[in-house]
Amino acid sequence: MAETISMPKLGFDMREGVLVRWVKNEGETISKGDVLAEIETDKATVEVESSASGVVRKLLASKGDSVPVGSAIAIIGSADEKIEDSAAPVSSAPAKVEQKPAAATSMPVTEAQPVAEVESGPVKASPLARKVASESKLDLHQVQGTGPGGRIVRRDVETALASGKAAPAAAPVSAPAAKAVPQPAAAVFAPVSHSDEIIQTTKLRQAIGRRLVESKQNLPHFYVSHEYNMDALNALRKQINGMLPEGEKISVNDFIVKACALALREFPNLNSSLNGTEIMRHGGVNVGVAVTVPGGLMTVVVKDTDQKPLRQISMEVKSMAVRARDGKVKPEDVDGSTFSTSNLGMYDVENFIAIINPPEAAILAIGSAREVPVAENGQIKVGSRMKATVSVDHRISDGAEAAQFMQSLAKYLEEPMRLML
């Protein structure tokens, strides 16, 4: 019996998805679990798997269609089975009218013409040029114009005054001294014309904008920064990575993610969300890691981060980041975070603040680990230091608790063997 495949709901706030492409076409054989299509949601481009085996008998949506959750998108059945036309194709979204710059349909743009031109005899000059020449008692007949049509502009008058003498516009040069004429052609700025470009924002970019505007408007953020001694962590990381193959080496960020998870166990308010007048302290510590993807930013989630070893955290983050950048992220990769991290250290960023990802209570912004001069026991030496700033929802927590969380984080980052226990 034929089975209808519907647009899946991939997230609690998903209302519709945009069909990016069909992986299987009409008439092709498909097995249960095979990828049928790729769709774009508010969070990511994800693969839709078939829930049935058979032949793709009918595709009910076209590339670019916006399909509501639960609406039919395809019919899977046997090759000789009669398919009823009860499932009408999804209507396409209104055709997008390409918006072109006005210059594309108007007359060619020419150089700007003067609004008004004052003529006095045969000399063409702008009003401002005439005023400056009159105040300086300069004969405009001896000034060569560089404006449109040979018109004299203020710049020509000032150049003539600066040179000490002005050459007649039409008289031939008869003596070497008369060669001291301005050379306006080299001084004229000729801007390069660039057309305006209109880019349609993706659903991911729209979702980022909508959620973060909501966050900044509705959540009372406050920020606490701390500087961490990274000497011991760098040394331990070097030792560990010396025993691991190239593709499995652990990053500084992996240590930070694990340290955050353990510190959150000590400060559960920062692993919470607000529900009306109630604070929900989440039982699981699921740390989100911000990943740069084409067209925006996505947070992949390490579930039960506090219970996983560093090596597993590292491998999970790597694999989810690859799927996110390739547009093959799974719904479980991006849902369920209870605390987020954003690391710009690889871009040589000293310090920054991040916007809380609702409904979470906090997010940690991580800068670069840098070699800097530090004072210890009255001596100056070189040390590795990293700055980080936590952004916290003031409705859930306060400055003192956030500062204690940052101190707890120091305990794990500056004594990293604690992360191995």
CORKADA-V742243 format. One record per residue. N is the residue number from 1. RES is the residue in three letters. OMEGA is omega in whole degrees, -180 to 180 (* if undefined). BURIAL is I if it has 24 or more other ideal C-beta (glycine too) atoms within 12 Angstrom, else O. D_FIRST is the distance of its C-alpha to the first C-alpha in whole Angstrom. Layout:
N | RES | OMEGA | BURIAL | D_FIRST
N | RES | OMEGA | BURIAL | D_FIRST
This chain:
1 | MET | -179 | O | 0
2 | ALA | 180 | I | 4
3 | GLU | -180 | I | 6
4 | THR | 176 | I | 10
5 | ILE | -177 | I | 13
6 | SER | 175 | I | 16
7 | MET | -177 | I | 20
8 | PRO | 175 | I | 21
9 | LYS | -176 | O | 24
10 | LEU | -178 | I | 26
11 | GLY | -173 | I | 30
12 | PHE | -176 | O | 31
13 | ASP | -179 | O | 32
14 | MET | 179 | I | 30
15 | ARG | -179 | O | 29
16 | GLU | 176 | I | 27
17 | GLY | 179 | I | 27
18 | VAL | 180 | I | 28
19 | LEU | -180 | I | 25
20 | VAL | 177 | I | 28
21 | ARG | 172 | O | 26
22 | TRP | 176 | I | 22
23 | VAL | 176 | I | 22
24 | LYS | 179 | I | 19
25 | ASN | 179 | O | 19
26 | GLU | 179 | O | 17
27 | GLY | -179 | O | 16
28 | GLU | 178 | O | 17
29 | THR | -180 | O | 15
30 | ILE | 177 | I | 15
31 | SER | 178 | O | 15
32 | LYS | -179 | O | 14
33 | GLY | 176 | O | 18
34 | ASP | 178 | O | 19
35 | VAL | -179 | I | 20
36 | LEU | -175 | I | 18
37 | ALA | 172 | I | 21
38 | GLU | 179 | I | 25
39 | ILE | 178 | I | 26
40 | GLU | 177 | I | 29
41 | THR | 177 | I | 30
42 | ASP | -174 | I | 33
43 | LYS | -172 | I | 34
44 | ALA | 169 | I | 33
45 | THR | -174 | I | 30
46 | VAL | 180 | I | 27
47 | GLU | 177 | I | 24
48 | VAL | -180 | I | 21
49 | GLU | 178 | I | 19
50 | SER | 178 | I | 15
51 | SER | -179 | O | 13
52 | ALA | 176 | I | 10
53 | SER | 179 | O | 11
54 | GLY | 180 | I | 10
55 | VAL | 176 | I | 11
56 | VAL | -175 | I | 13
57 | ARG | -176 | I | 12
58 | LYS | 173 | I | 14
59 | LEU | -171 | I | 17
60 | LEU | 178 | I | 18
61 | ALA | -180 | I | 21
62 | SER | 179 | O | 24
63 | LYS | 180 | O | 27
64 | GLY | 179 | O | 29
65 | ASP | 173 | I | 27
66 | SER | -171 | I | 28
67 | VAL | 178 | I | 24
68 | PRO | 177 | O | 25
69 | VAL | 179 | O | 23
70 | GLY | 179 | O | 20
71 | SER | -179 | I | 19
72 | ALA | 178 | I | 16
73 | ILE | -179 | I | 17
74 | ALA | 176 | I | 14
75 | ILE | 178 | I | 10
76 | ILE | 179 | I | 9
77 | GLY | 177 | I | 6
78 | SER | -174 | O | 7
79 | ALA | -176 | O | 11
80 | ASP | -177 | O | 11
81 | GLU | 178 | O | 8
82 | LYS | -178 | O | 9
83 | ILE | 177 | I | 9
84 | GLU | 180 | O | 11
85 | ASP | -178 | O | 14
86 | SER | 180 | O | 15
87 | ALA | -177 | I | 15
88 | ALA | 178 | O | 18
89 | PRO | 178 | O | 20
90 | VAL | 179 | I | 22
91 | SER | -178 | O | 25
92 | SER | 174 | O | 28
93 | ALA | 179 | O | 31
94 | PRO | -178 | O | 34
95 | ALA | -180 | O | 35
96 | LYS | 177 | O | 38
97 | VAL | -178 | O | 41
98 | GLU | 179 | O | 43
99 | GLN | 180 | O | 46
100 | LYS | 176 | O | 49
101 | PRO | -178 | O | 53
102 | ALA | -177 | O | 55
103 | ALA | -177 | O | 57
104 | ALA | -178 | O | 54
105 | THR | -179 | O | 55
106 | SER | 178 | O | 59
107 | MET | 179 | O | 62
108 | PRO | -179 | O | 63
109 | VAL | 176 | O | 64
110 | THR | 180 | O | 68
111 | GLU | -178 | O | 70
112 | ALA | 179 | O | 71
113 | GLN | -180 | O | 74
114 | PRO | 178 | O | 77
115 | VAL | -180 | O | 77
116 | ALA | -178 | O | 81
117 | GLU | 180 | O | 83
118 | VAL | -179 | O | 87
119 | GLU | 175 | O | 89
120 | SER | -176 | O | 93
121 | GLY | -178 | O | 94
122 | PRO | -176 | O | 92
123 | VAL | 176 | I | 91
124 | LYS | -178 | I | 87
125 | ALA | 177 | I | 86
126 | SER | 179 | I | 84
127 | PRO | -178 | O | 86
128 | LEU | 177 | I | 86
129 | ALA | 179 | I | 87
130 | ARG | -178 | I | 90
131 | LYS | -179 | O | 91
132 | VAL | 180 | I | 91
133 | ALA | -180 | I | 93
134 | SER | 180 | O | 95
135 | GLU | -178 | O | 96
136 | SER | -180 | O | 96
137 | LYS | 180 | O | 99
138 | LEU | 178 | I | 97
139 | ASP | -177 | O | 97
140 | LEU | 178 | I | 94
141 | HIS | -179 | O | 95
142 | GLN | -179 | I | 95
143 | VAL | 178 | I | 92
144 | GLN | -177 | I | 89
145 | GLY | 179 | I | 86
146 | THR | 179 | I | 82
147 | GLY | 179 | I | 80
148 | PRO | 179 | O | 78
149 | GLY | -180 | O | 81
150 | GLY | -179 | O | 83
151 | ARG | 180 | I | 84
152 | ILE | 177 | I | 85
153 | VAL | -175 | I | 84
154 | ARG | -178 | I | 85
155 | ARG | -180 | I | 84
156 | ASP | 180 | I | 86
157 | VAL | -179 | I | 89
158 | GLU | 178 | I | 89
159 | THR | 179 | I | 88
160 | ALA | 179 | I | 92
161 | LEU | -178 | I | 93
162 | ALA | -178 | O | 92
163 | SER | 179 | O | 94
164 | GLY | 176 | O | 97
165 | LYS | 179 | O | 97
166 | ALA | 180 | I | 95
167 | ALA | 175 | I | 95
168 | PRO | -175 | O | 96
169 | ALA | -174 | I | 93
170 | ALA | -176 | O | 94
171 | ALA | 178 | O | 97
172 | PRO | 180 | O | 97
173 | VAL | -177 | O | 98
174 | SER | -179 | O | 102
175 | ALA | -180 | O | 102
176 | PRO | -177 | O | 100
177 | ALA | -177 | O | 100
178 | ALA | -179 | O | 98
179 | LYS | -178 | O | 95
180 | ALA | -180 | O | 94
181 | VAL | 178 | I | 92
182 | PRO | 177 | I | 89
183 | GLN | -173 | O | 85
184 | PRO | -175 | I | 83
185 | ALA | -179 | O | 80
186 | ALA | -176 | O | 80
187 | ALA | -177 | O | 79
188 | VAL | 179 | O | 77
189 | PHE | 180 | O | 73
190 | ALA | -178 | O | 71
191 | PRO | 176 | O | 67
192 | VAL | -178 | O | 64
193 | SER | 176 | O | 62
194 | HIS | 180 | O | 58
195 | SER | 174 | O | 56
196 | ASP | -180 | O | 54
197 | GLU | 179 | O | 50
198 | ILE | -179 | O | 47
199 | ILE | 178 | O | 44
200 | GLN | -180 | O | 41
201 | THR | 179 | O | 41
202 | THR | 177 | I | 38
203 | LYS | 178 | I | 36
204 | LEU | 179 | I | 37
205 | ARG | 178 | O | 41
206 | GLN | -180 | O | 40
207 | ALA | 178 | I | 39
208 | ILE | -180 | I | 42
209 | GLY | -177 | O | 44
210 | ARG | -176 | O | 43
211 | ARG | -176 | I | 43
212 | LEU | 171 | I | 46
213 | VAL | 177 | O | 48
214 | GLU | -178 | O | 46
215 | SER | -177 | I | 48
216 | LYS | -179 | O | 51
217 | GLN | -171 | O | 52
218 | ASN | -178 | O | 51
219 | LEU | 178 | I | 51
220 | PRO | -178 | O | 55
221 | HIS | 161 | I | 55
222 | PHE | -168 | I | 58
223 | TYR | 176 | I | 59
224 | VAL | -179 | I | 61
225 | SER | 179 | I | 61
226 | HIS | 176 | I | 63
227 | GLU | -174 | I | 64
228 | TYR | 175 | I | 63
229 | ASN | -174 | I | 65
230 | MET | -176 | I | 62
231 | ASP | -176 | I | 65
232 | ALA | -179 | I | 64
233 | LEU | 179 | I | 60
234 | ASN | -179 | I | 61
235 | ALA | 179 | O | 62
236 | LEU | 179 | I | 60
237 | ARG | 180 | I | 57
238 | LYS | -180 | O | 59
239 | GLN | -179 | O | 60
240 | ILE | -177 | I | 56
241 | ASN | 176 | O | 55
242 | GLY | -180 | O | 57
243 | MET | -176 | O | 55
244 | LEU | 175 | O | 52
245 | PRO | -172 | O | 50
246 | GLU | -176 | O | 50
247 | GLY | -176 | O | 46
248 | GLU | -178 | O | 47
249 | LYS | -175 | O | 50
250 | ILE | -180 | I | 50
251 | SER | 174 | I | 51
252 | VAL | -179 | I | 54
253 | ASN | 178 | I | 51
254 | ASP | 176 | I | 49
255 | PHE | -177 | I | 52
256 | ILE | 179 | I | 52
257 | VAL | 178 | I | 49
258 | LYS | 180 | I | 49
259 | ALA | 178 | I | 53
260 | CYS | -178 | I | 51
261 | ALA | -180 | I | 49
262 | LEU | 178 | I | 52
263 | ALA | 179 | I | 54
264 | LEU | 176 | I | 51
265 | ARG | 179 | I | 51
266 | GLU | -178 | O | 55
267 | PHE | -173 | I | 54
268 | PRO | 178 | I | 51
269 | ASN | -180 | I | 52
270 | LEU | 175 | I | 51
271 | ASN | -171 | I | 48
272 | SER | 171 | I | 47
273 | SER | -177 | I | 45
274 | LEU | 178 | I | 47
275 | ASN | -176 | O | 45
276 | GLY | 178 | O | 47
277 | THR | -178 | O | 50
278 | GLU | 174 | O | 49
279 | ILE | 178 | O | 49
280 | MET | 175 | O | 46
281 | ARG | -174 | O | 47
282 | HIS | 179 | I | 44
283 | GLY | 178 | O | 43
284 | GLY | 175 | I | 42
285 | VAL | -177 | I | 44
286 | ASN | -174 | I | 41
287 | VAL | 177 | I | 44
288 | GLY | 180 | I | 42
289 | VAL | -179 | I | 44
290 | ALA | -179 | I | 44
291 | VAL | 176 | I | 43
292 | THR | 178 | O | 44
293 | VAL | 178 | I | 41
294 | PRO | 177 | O | 41
295 | GLY | 178 | O | 41
296 | GLY | -174 | I | 42
297 | LEU | 179 | I | 42
298 | MET | 179 | I | 39
299 | THR | 174 | I | 40
300 | VAL | -167 | I | 38
301 | VAL | 173 | I | 38
302 | VAL | -178 | I | 40
303 | LYS | 178 | I | 39
304 | ASP | -174 | I | 41
305 | THR | -176 | I | 44
306 | ASP | -176 | I | 47
307 | GLN | -175 | O | 45
308 | LYS | 176 | I | 45
309 | PRO | -178 | O | 47
310 | LEU | -175 | I | 48
311 | ARG | 179 | I | 47
312 | GLN | 177 | O | 43
313 | ILE | -179 | I | 44
314 | SER | -177 | I | 45
315 | MET | 179 | O | 42
316 | GLU | -180 | I | 39
317 | VAL | 180 | I | 41
318 | LYS | -176 | I | 41
319 | SER | 179 | I | 38
320 | MET | 179 | I | 36
321 | ALA | 178 | I | 39
322 | VAL | 180 | O | 38
323 | ARG | -179 | I | 34
324 | ALA | -178 | I | 36
325 | ARG | 179 | O | 38
326 | ASP | -179 | O | 35
327 | GLY | -178 | I | 32
328 | LYS | -178 | I | 30
329 | VAL | 177 | I | 31
330 | LYS | -179 | I | 29
331 | PRO | -179 | I | 29
332 | GLU | 178 | O | 31
333 | ASP | -170 | I | 33
334 | VAL | -178 | I | 34
335 | ASP | 169 | I | 34
336 | GLY | 180 | I | 36
337 | SER | 179 | I | 40
338 | THR | 179 | I | 43
339 | PHE | -176 | I | 45
340 | SER | 174 | I | 46
341 | THR | 176 | I | 48
342 | SER | -174 | I | 49
343 | ASN | 176 | I | 51
344 | LEU | -178 | I | 53
345 | GLY | -179 | I | 55
346 | MET | 179 | O | 54
347 | TYR | 178 | O | 55
348 | ASP | 178 | O | 59
349 | VAL | -178 | O | 59
350 | GLU | -172 | O | 61
351 | ASN | 173 | O | 60
352 | PHE | 176 | I | 57
353 | ILE | -178 | I | 56
354 | ALA | 179 | I | 52
355 | ILE | -178 | I | 50
356 | ILE | 179 | I | 48
357 | ASN | -177 | I | 45
358 | PRO | 4 | I | 44
359 | PRO | -178 | I | 43
360 | GLU | -177 | I | 45
361 | ALA | -173 | I | 49
362 | ALA | 175 | I | 50
363 | ILE | -179 | I | 50
364 | LEU | 177 | I | 52
365 | ALA | -171 | I | 53
366 | ILE | 178 | I | 55
367 | GLY | -177 | I | 57
368 | SER | 169 | I | 59
369 | ALA | -172 | I | 61
370 | ARG | 172 | I | 64
371 | GLU | -176 | O | 67
372 | VAL | 174 | O | 70
373 | PRO | 180 | O | 73
374 | VAL | 180 | O | 73
375 | ALA | 177 | O | 76
376 | GLU | 179 | O | 77
377 | ASN | 177 | O | 80
378 | GLY | -178 | O | 82
379 | GLN | 176 | O | 81
380 | ILE | 177 | O | 78
381 | LYS | 179 | O | 76
382 | VAL | 179 | O | 72
383 | GLY | 178 | O | 69
384 | SER | -178 | I | 66
385 | ARG | 180 | I | 65
386 | MET | 178 | I | 61
387 | LYS | 177 | I | 61
388 | ALA | -179 | I | 58
389 | THR | 177 | I | 58
390 | VAL | 173 | I | 55
391 | SER | -173 | I | 54
392 | VAL | 175 | I | 54
393 | ASP | -175 | I | 53
394 | HIS | 176 | O | 56
395 | ARG | -175 | I | 54
396 | ILE | -176 | I | 53
397 | SER | -178 | I | 56
398 | ASP | -176 | O | 59
399 | GLY | -177 | O | 62
400 | ALA | -180 | O | 63
401 | GLU | 178 | I | 60
402 | ALA | 178 | I | 58
403 | ALA | 178 | O | 62
404 | GLN | 176 | O | 61
405 | PHE | -180 | I | 58
406 | MET | 175 | I | 59
407 | GLN | 177 | I | 62
408 | SER | 177 | I | 59
409 | LEU | 178 | I | 58
410 | ALA | 180 | I | 61
411 | LYS | -178 | I | 61
412 | TYR | -178 | I | 58
413 | LEU | -177 | I | 59
414 | GLU | 172 | I | 62
415 | GLU | -167 | I | 62
416 | PRO | 176 | I | 59
417 | MET | 175 | O | 59
418 | ARG | -180 | O | 58
419 | LEU | -178 | I | 54
420 | MET | -175 | O | 54
421 | LEU | * | O | 55
